[in-house]
Each structure stands twice: as structure tokens, then as C-alpha cells.
């Protein structure tokens, strides 16, 4: 381990404790005299002393997972109807019947993100984004993240011409949050505009 991993990088490492050799995958939070700090798959902070570490290697920031286009639309509908995704006090908008889906690995790419794992987090596997006239909420269940009720600025808002750009930014912020929660795929509901990097999952 001649070169230390960068902060935010996802790594797999081998270390030893009183029970013997162990393996761990997590996000590097920093290094210091006491050891290597990282968040494990459950985002629990861990501090591993240098003398216990045997090796580490970089792994993809987001695992690929299954093909989201093969998902059962009924399952996605149930996820999208989860009351934890409900937002109150937003302007009415048209909700598309069809989901837009993407692999998080394809959407976010391999780069180490600037966005930290706590950004937008509400706890209980949910997150909320509210900026630039765009508001949305996300939920992770298993390998799937659902982003629902992400809407552009209200009519007359000063940033209305940038609505598409702002919505894309909101979706990616919530998608990055979901990737930290070990999601593999994402669906977006609540917008009838085609989103960059997504594919419509049409009903037969």
C-alpha cells in the first residue's frame, strides 16, 4: 500500500482483527496517524488502524447491477407509490404514467464525486432536494432508487428558462445520494420531459 486512496474513493480492503482476516468495501473518508477512516456499505463510520491493514484496491464507484429495462413495471409502480416519497406544498404538475430508468453506474460515471454521502439525506432511506426552483424526493429500496415529484420552477420564476438544466442537476444529486446507499438502478417519476441519460420504460 504505497499510495493512499483518495478521499471519496470506493475501495475494497483486507485487514485483520482478533478473529482473523477480514474484507471490507467502503468509501474513504480520510487518513491520519490513527489509521484509515471510511464508511462501510451501510454508511457506518469505521476507523482501521494502519497496522491491521494488509491491502486495498479501487473498485467501481457504483456497481452495475441488473438491466433496469428488464424491471417489472408493477414493481416500480409500487415503489413510486411509497408514502415516504410524498411532498406537500408544491405546484400541481402532470405526472407521466411511464417511468424513466437508468443504471446508476452509467448515469454517474466512474469519477470520485465531490458530493458527500450526507448531502440531501433525511434518514429512513430517503432524501430531499430543494434548490433552483426544483424539488424532489428519493427513496432506496433494495437495488432500486425512486425519484419522484421532481418538478421545474413554478410559472413566472426567474430561473424558468433553465428548468431542464436545473431538473437534471436535481436528479443527478439524488441519484448520487442513492448510489451511496448501495442502489444500482434508478427510476424517475413525476416529469414528462425526457431526462438526459435515462430511457423510458414503456408499458406494453
C-alpha positions in Angstrom: 0.0 0.0 0.0 2.5 2.6 -1.2 -0.2 5.0 -2.4 -3.1 6.1 -0.2 -6.6 6.1 -1.7 -8.2 9.5 -2.3 -11.0 10.8 -0.2 -14.4 9.7 -1.5 -12.9 6.8 -3.4 -14.7 3.4 -3.1 -12.3 0.7 -2.2 -12.1 -3.0 -1.2 -9.6 -3.7 1.5 -8.2 -6.6 3.6 -7.5 -6.2 7.2 -7.0 -8.3 10.4 -8.8 -8.3 13.7 -8.9 -10.6 16.7 -10.9 -13.1 14.7 -8.6 -13.2 11.7 -8.6 -11.8 8.1 -11.5 -9.6 7.1 -12.6 -7.9 3.9 -14.5 -4.6 3.7 -15.8 -2.3 0.9 -16.4 1.3 1.7 -15.9 5.0 0.9 -12.7 6.6 2.1 -13.3 9.5 4.4 -9.7 10.4 5.2 -6.4 9.2 6.6 -4.5 10.2 9.7 -2.0 8.9 12.3 -4.6 6.6 13.8 -5.5 4.9 10.5 -7.8 4.9 7.6 -11.3 6.2 8.0 -14.1 5.0 5.8 -17.8 4.4 5.5 -18.9 0.8 5.0 -21.8 -0.3 2.8 -24.3 0.7 5.5 -22.5 4.1 5.7 -21.4 3.3 9.2 -18.1 5.1 10.1 -15.1 2.8 10.5 -11.5 3.5 11.6 -9.0 0.9 10.8 -5.5 1.1 12.3 -2.7 1.1 9.9 -1.1 -2.0 11.5 -4.2 -4.0 10.8 -4.4 -3.3 7.0 -3.0 -5.8 4.5 -4.1 -4.5 1.1 -6.6 -2.3 -0.7 -7.7 -1.8 -4.3 -10.0 0.6 -6.0 -13.5 -0.8 -7.1 -16.1 0.9 -9.2 -17.8 3.9 -7.5 -21.2 2.3 -8.5 -21.6 -1.4 -9.3 -23.5 -2.1 -12.5 -26.3 -4.3 -11.2 -29.2 -5.7 -13.3 -30.6 -4.3 -16.5 -33.2 -1.7 -15.4 -35.1 -2.1 -18.7 -36.0 -5.6 -17.6 -37.7 -4.4 -14.5 -41.3 -5.2 -13.7 -43.3 -2.0 -14.2 -45.8 -3.1 -11.5 -42.9 -3.3 -9.0 -41.7 0.2 -10.0 -45.2 1.5 -9.6 -45.4 0.2 -6.0 -42.1 1.8 -5.2 -43.3 5.1 -6.7 -46.4 5.0 -4.6 -44.5 4.7 -1.3 -45.8 7.5 1.0 -42.3 8.3 2.1 -41.9 10.0 -1.3 -44.7 12.4 -0.7 -44.0 16.1 -0.9 -46.5 18.7 0.2 -46.9 22.3 -0.8 -45.7 22.0 -4.4 -47.4 23.4 -7.5 -49.5 21.0 -9.5 -47.8 19.3 -12.4 -48.5 16.5 -14.8 -47.2 13.0 -13.8 -46.2 10.7 -16.5 -47.5 7.2 -16.4 -44.3 5.7 -17.6 -41.0 5.6 -15.6 -37.7 6.7 -16.9 -34.9 4.4 -15.8 -31.1 4.2 -15.8 -28.2 2.3 -14.3 -26.6 4.5 -11.8 -23.1 3.4 -13.0 -23.9 4.7 -16.5 -25.6 7.8 -15.2 -22.9 8.9 -12.8 -19.8 7.5 -14.3 -16.6 6.3 -12.7 -15.3 9.6 -11.2 -14.9 10.2 -7.5 -17.8 12.5 -6.6 -17.5 15.9 -4.9 -20.9 15.3 -3.3 -20.7 13.8 0.2 -22.8 10.9 1.4 -24.8 13.0 3.8 -25.9 15.6 1.2 -29.8 15.7 1.0 -30.2 12.8 3.4 -33.3 12.7 5.5 -32.7 9.3 7.2 -35.0 6.3 6.8 -33.5 5.7 3.3 -35.0 8.9 2.0 -33.5 12.2 0.6 -34.9 15.5 -0.5 -33.5 18.1 -2.9 -34.9 21.7 -2.9 -32.9 24.3 -4.9 -33.0 26.3 -8.0 -36.8 26.1 -8.2 -36.7 22.3 -8.3 -37.9 20.0 -5.6 -37.8 16.2 -5.4 -37.6 13.3 -3.0 -35.8 10.0 -3.3 -36.2 6.6 -1.7 -33.9 3.5 -1.9 -35.5 0.0 -1.6 -33.0 -2.8 -2.3 -31.1 -2.2 -5.5 -33.7 0.4 -6.7 -33.9 4.2 -6.1 -37.0 6.1 -6.9 -37.0 9.8 -7.5 -40.5 11.2 -7.5 -42.2 14.6 -7.9 -39.1 16.4 -9.2 -40.5 19.4 -10.8 -39.2 22.5 -12.6 -39.7 26.1 -11.3 -43.2 27.4 -11.0 -44.5 29.6 -13.8 -43.1 33.1 -13.6 -40.0 32.0 -11.6 -36.8 33.8 -12.6 -35.0 30.6 -13.5 -37.8 29.2 -15.7 -35.6 29.2 -18.9 -33.1 27.0 -17.1 -35.7 24.5 -16.0 -34.3 21.5 -17.9 -30.8 22.0 -16.6 -32.0 22.5 -13.1 -34.1 19.4 -13.1 -31.2 17.3 -14.5 -29.0 18.7 -11.7 -31.5 17.7 -9.1 -31.9 14.2 -10.5 -28.2 13.6 -10.5 -27.8 14.9 -7.0 -30.4 12.5 -5.7 -29.0 9.7 -7.9 -25.6 10.2 -6.3 -27.2 10.0 -2.9 -28.8 6.7 -3.9 -25.5 5.3 -5.1 -24.0 5.9 -1.7 -26.9 3.8 -0.3 -25.9 0.9 -2.5 -28.6 1.3 -5.1 -27.8 0.0 -8.6 -30.7 1.4 -10.7 -33.0 4.5 -10.6 -36.4 5.4 -11.8 -37.7 8.9 -12.1 -41.4 9.7 -11.9 -43.3 13.0 -12.0 -41.9 14.6 -15.1 -43.0 14.1 -18.7 -39.7 15.5 -20.1 -37.1 13.1 -21.3 -34.1 13.2 -19.0 -30.5 13.0 -20.1 -29.1 9.5 -19.5 -32.5 7.9 -19.0 -34.7 5.6 -21.0 -38.4 5.4 -21.0 -39.8 2.1 -19.6 -42.9 1.9 -21.7 -45.9 -0.1 -20.8 -46.9 -2.8 -23.2 
